Amino acid sequence: MIEVRFHGRGGQGAVTSAELMAQAAIAEGKYAQAFPSFGPERRGAPLQAFLRISDEQIRLREKIYEPDVVVVLDPSLLATGNVNAGLKPGGVLVVNSAKNVEAVRGECQFNGRTAIVDASKIAEEELGVPITNTTMLGALLKAAGHVDLKAIEKPLAARFGRIAEKNLRALKRAYEETVIEE
């Protein structure tokens, strides 16, 4: 089983990201679950969302404390919270940032496998808004796999309708532009 923890702020789409990945995994015949954890439920408040993907039925129904992957949608959370807490050895930290890998690692005191993409810039250019959920899915897919890039297209179309193509473009561009360092 692969466990992913998303860190974002209300309104950035972390919950949507987890749900879309779960739907793509299920479409591939896997088992998946996605669910949020909110503090104060308001736009801009820090939140976490969780994703599990497995080839076998998932019986766990709790937060993910030791993820294989951590995805950070808002780079300001690197300094304010311990986003990489519990990240398994060999796990990967996937971050939306315009900074280089060394700067991001220094900011959150992490020395492991790190994937960086300027998802905010891509979202602004492709979508016209700084909502990085689908953009960060491209980075997640490149850094950790779990589902095929093609599998995400149908859930994107169902969720975003007429703007699905823009979201898919942003996702694919992030996939191409993500930098990964061991």
Sine and cosine of phi, psi and omega as CSV:
sin_phi,cos_phi,sin_psi,cos_psi,sin_omega,cos_omega
0.00,0.00,0.64,-0.77,0.07,-1.00
-0.96,-0.29,0.74,-0.67,0.01,-1.00
-0.87,-0.50,0.75,-0.66,-0.05,-1.00
-0.81,-0.58,0.71,-0.70,0.08,-1.00
-0.89,-0.45,0.80,-0.60,0.03,-1.00
-0.98,-0.19,0.68,-0.73,0.10,-0.99
-0.88,-0.47,0.80,-0.61,0.03,-1.00
-0.39,-0.92,-0.25,-0.97,0.07,-1.00
-0.84,-0.55,0.46,-0.89,0.00,-1.00
-0.80,0.60,0.78,-0.62,0.01,-1.00
0.99,-0.15,-0.15,0.99,-0.01,-1.00
-1.00,0.04,-0.28,0.96,0.06,-1.00
0.99,-0.14,0.31,0.95,0.02,-1.00
-0.88,0.48,-0.66,0.75,0.00,-1.00
-0.91,0.42,-0.68,0.73,0.04,-1.00
-0.88,0.47,-0.65,0.76,0.03,-1.00
-0.85,0.53,-0.75,0.66,-0.01,-1.00
-0.88,0.48,-0.68,0.74,-0.01,-1.00
-0.90,0.43,-0.68,0.73,0.00,-1.00
-0.90,0.44,-0.66,0.75,0.03,-1.00
-0.91,0.42,-0.64,0.77,0.03,-1.00
-0.88,0.47,-0.69,0.72,0.02,-1.00
-0.89,0.46,-0.64,0.77,0.03,-1.00
-0.91,0.42,-0.66,0.75,0.02,-1.00
-0.90,0.43,-0.68,0.73,0.02,-1.00
-0.89,0.45,-0.63,0.77,0.03,-1.00
-0.89,0.46,-0.44,0.90,0.04,-1.00
-1.00,0.05,0.06,1.00,0.03,-1.00
1.00,0.00,0.20,0.98,0.03,-1.00
-1.00,-0.09,0.14,-0.99,0.12,-0.99
-0.99,-0.15,0.57,-0.82,-0.01,-1.00
-0.41,-0.91,0.43,-0.90,0.14,-0.99
-0.58,-0.82,0.55,-0.84,0.02,-1.00
-0.64,-0.77,0.69,-0.72,0.00,-1.00
-0.36,-0.93,0.46,-0.89,-0.02,-1.00
-0.99,-0.12,0.23,-0.97,0.18,-0.98
-0.69,-0.72,0.93,-0.36,-0.05,-1.00
-0.97,-0.26,0.53,-0.85,0.24,-0.97
-0.99,-0.11,-0.84,-0.55,0.11,-0.99
-0.91,0.41,0.83,-0.56,-0.09,-1.00
-0.99,0.13,1.00,0.03,0.04,-1.00
-0.49,-0.87,0.42,-0.91,0.02,-1.00
-0.87,0.50,0.74,-0.67,0.04,-1.00
1.00,-0.07,-0.25,0.97,0.01,-1.00
-0.97,0.25,0.62,-0.78,0.04,-1.00
-0.87,0.49,0.61,-0.80,0.05,-1.00
-0.51,-0.86,0.24,-0.97,0.08,-1.00
-0.81,-0.59,0.52,-0.86,0.14,-0.99
-0.75,-0.66,0.46,-0.89,-0.11,-0.99
-0.80,-0.60,0.52,-0.85,-0.01,-1.00
-0.62,-0.78,0.74,-0.67,0.14,-0.99
-0.83,-0.56,0.68,-0.74,0.08,-1.00
-0.74,-0.67,0.74,-0.68,-0.05,-1.00
-0.52,-0.86,0.38,-0.92,0.13,-0.99
-0.99,0.10,-0.20,0.98,0.01,-1.00
-0.87,-0.50,0.31,-0.95,0.00,-1.00
-0.83,0.56,0.64,-0.76,-0.02,-1.00
-0.98,-0.18,0.86,-0.51,-0.03,-1.00
-0.97,-0.25,-0.22,0.98,0.02,-1.00
-0.93,0.37,0.60,-0.80,0.06,-1.00
-0.65,-0.76,0.82,0.58,-0.02,-1.00
-0.62,-0.79,0.22,-0.98,0.06,-1.00
-0.83,0.56,0.31,-0.95,0.06,-1.00
-0.98,-0.18,0.91,-0.42,-0.04,-1.00
-0.99,-0.15,-0.41,0.91,0.00,-1.00
-0.77,-0.64,0.97,0.24,-0.07,-1.00
-0.96,0.28,0.38,-0.92,0.15,-0.99
-0.99,0.12,-0.48,0.88,-0.04,-1.00
-0.65,-0.76,0.65,-0.76,0.15,-0.99
-0.86,-0.51,0.77,-0.63,0.02,-1.00
-0.91,-0.41,0.82,-0.57,-0.03,-1.00
-0.92,-0.39,0.94,-0.33,-0.02,-1.00
-0.98,0.18,-0.50,0.87,-0.05,-1.00
-0.89,-0.46,0.93,-0.37,-0.06,-1.00
-0.89,0.46,-0.35,0.94,0.03,-1.00
-0.91,0.41,-0.35,0.94,0.01,-1.00
-0.96,0.29,-0.27,0.96,0.03,-1.00
-0.88,0.47,-0.64,0.77,-0.06,-1.00
-1.00,0.06,-0.40,0.92,-0.12,-0.99
-0.99,-0.13,-0.28,0.96,-0.04,-1.00
-0.59,-0.81,0.36,-0.93,-0.01,-1.00
-1.00,0.05,0.96,0.27,-0.12,-0.99
-0.89,0.45,-0.48,0.88,-0.03,-1.00
-1.00,-0.05,0.20,0.98,0.02,-1.00
-0.85,0.52,0.77,-0.63,0.07,-1.00
0.98,0.19,-0.02,1.00,-0.01,-1.00
-0.86,0.52,0.82,-0.58,-0.07,-1.00
-0.88,0.48,0.53,-0.85,0.13,-0.99
-0.83,0.56,0.72,-0.69,-0.05,-1.00
1.00,0.07,-0.04,1.00,0.02,-1.00
-0.96,0.27,0.07,-1.00,-0.05,-1.00
-0.78,-0.63,0.66,-0.75,0.07,-1.00
-0.97,-0.24,0.86,-0.51,-0.04,-1.00
-0.92,-0.38,0.88,-0.47,-0.17,-0.99
-0.79,-0.61,0.68,-0.73,0.19,-0.98
-0.99,0.14,0.94,-0.34,0.01,-1.00
-0.33,-0.94,0.54,-0.84,0.11,-0.99
-1.00,0.05,-0.13,0.99,-0.01,-1.00
-0.99,0.15,0.24,-0.97,0.06,-1.00
-0.99,0.14,0.15,-0.99,-0.07,-1.00
-0.86,0.50,-0.69,0.73,-0.02,-1.00
-0.87,0.50,-0.68,0.73,0.00,-1.00
-0.91,0.42,-0.66,0.75,0.01,-1.00
-0.91,0.41,-0.71,0.71,0.02,-1.00
-0.86,0.51,-0.66,0.75,0.01,-1.00
-0.91,0.42,-0.62,0.79,-0.03,-1.00
-0.91,0.41,-0.58,0.82,-0.06,-1.00
-0.92,-0.40,0.22,0.98,0.05,-1.00
0.80,0.60,0.82,0.58,-0.02,-1.00
-0.77,-0.64,0.69,-0.73,-0.05,-1.00
-0.87,-0.49,0.12,0.99,-0.08,-1.00
-1.00,-0.03,-0.27,-0.96,-0.01,-1.00
-0.87,0.49,0.81,-0.58,-0.11,-0.99
-0.75,-0.67,0.71,-0.70,0.06,-1.00
-0.86,-0.50,0.77,-0.64,-0.06,-1.00
-0.82,-0.57,0.67,-0.74,0.14,-0.99
-0.53,-0.85,0.60,-0.80,0.06,-1.00
-1.00,0.09,0.96,0.27,-0.07,-1.00
-0.91,0.41,-0.54,0.84,0.01,-1.00
-0.89,0.45,-0.70,0.72,0.02,-1.00
-0.90,0.44,-0.72,0.69,-0.01,-1.00
-0.88,0.48,-0.71,0.71,-0.01,-1.00
-0.88,0.47,-0.69,0.73,0.04,-1.00
-0.87,0.50,-0.70,0.71,-0.07,-1.00
-0.96,0.28,-0.60,0.80,-0.07,-1.00
-1.00,-0.03,-0.57,0.82,-0.09,-1.00
-0.95,-0.31,-0.38,0.93,-0.04,-1.00
0.99,0.11,0.09,1.00,0.04,-1.00
-0.62,-0.78,0.47,-0.88,-0.04,-1.00
-1.00,0.08,0.59,0.81,0.02,-1.00
-1.00,-0.04,0.90,-0.43,-0.23,-0.97
-0.98,-0.20,0.18,0.98,-0.10,-0.99
-0.86,0.52,-0.82,0.58,-0.05,-1.00
-0.95,0.31,-0.52,0.86,0.04,-1.00
-0.89,0.46,-0.70,0.71,0.00,-1.00
-0.93,0.36,-0.39,0.92,0.10,-0.99
-0.90,0.43,-0.59,0.80,0.07,-1.00
-0.88,0.48,-0.68,0.73,0.04,-1.00
-0.91,0.41,-0.67,0.74,0.02,-1.00
-0.88,0.47,-0.71,0.70,0.00,-1.00
-0.88,0.47,-0.64,0.77,0.01,-1.00
-0.94,0.34,-0.67,0.75,-0.09,-1.00
-0.97,0.23,-0.53,0.85,-0.15,-0.99
-0.74,-0.67,-0.21,0.98,0.02,-1.00
0.94,0.33,-0.88,-0.48,0.00,-1.00
0.99,0.16,-0.68,0.73,0.09,-1.00
-0.67,-0.75,0.35,-0.94,0.02,-1.00
-0.97,0.25,0.60,-0.80,0.01,-1.00
-0.82,0.57,-0.60,0.80,-0.02,-1.00
-0.91,0.42,-0.52,0.85,-0.06,-1.00
-0.92,0.39,-0.35,0.94,-0.05,-1.00
-0.99,0.15,-0.28,0.96,-0.10,-1.00
-0.89,0.46,-0.70,0.72,-0.03,-1.00
-0.92,0.40,-0.73,0.68,0.07,-1.00
-0.87,0.49,-0.60,0.80,0.05,-1.00
-0.89,0.46,-0.71,0.71,-0.01,-1.00
-0.89,0.46,-0.67,0.74,-0.01,-1.00
-0.92,0.39,-0.61,0.79,-0.06,-1.00
-0.98,0.21,-0.65,0.76,-0.17,-0.99
-0.95,-0.32,-0.11,0.99,0.08,-1.00
0.79,0.61,-0.87,-0.50,-0.11,-0.99
-0.91,0.41,-0.34,0.94,0.03,-1.00
-0.98,-0.21,0.19,0.98,0.00,-1.00
-0.87,0.49,-0.63,0.78,-0.04,-1.00
-0.89,0.45,-0.64,0.77,0.06,-1.00
-0.89,0.46,-0.69,0.73,0.01,-1.00
-0.90,0.43,-0.63,0.78,0.03,-1.00
-0.91,0.41,-0.64,0.77,0.06,-1.00
-0.88,0.48,-0.70,0.72,0.02,-1.00
-0.89,0.45,-0.68,0.73,0.01,-1.00
-0.87,0.49,-0.75,0.66,-0.03,-1.00
-0.91,0.41,-0.61,0.80,0.03,-1.00
-0.91,0.41,-0.67,0.74,0.04,-1.00
-0.89,0.45,-0.64,0.77,0.05,-1.00
-0.83,0.56,-0.71,0.70,-0.03,-1.00
-0.95,0.32,-0.58,0.82,-0.12,-0.99
-1.00,-0.03,-0.11,0.99,0.00,-1.00
-0.93,0.38,0.75,-0.66,0.04,-1.00
-0.97,-0.25,0.79,-0.62,-0.03,-1.00
-0.87,-0.49,0.76,-0.65,0.07,-1.00
-0.78,-0.63,0.68,-0.74,-0.01,-1.00
-0.97,0.25,0.00,0.00,0.00,0.00
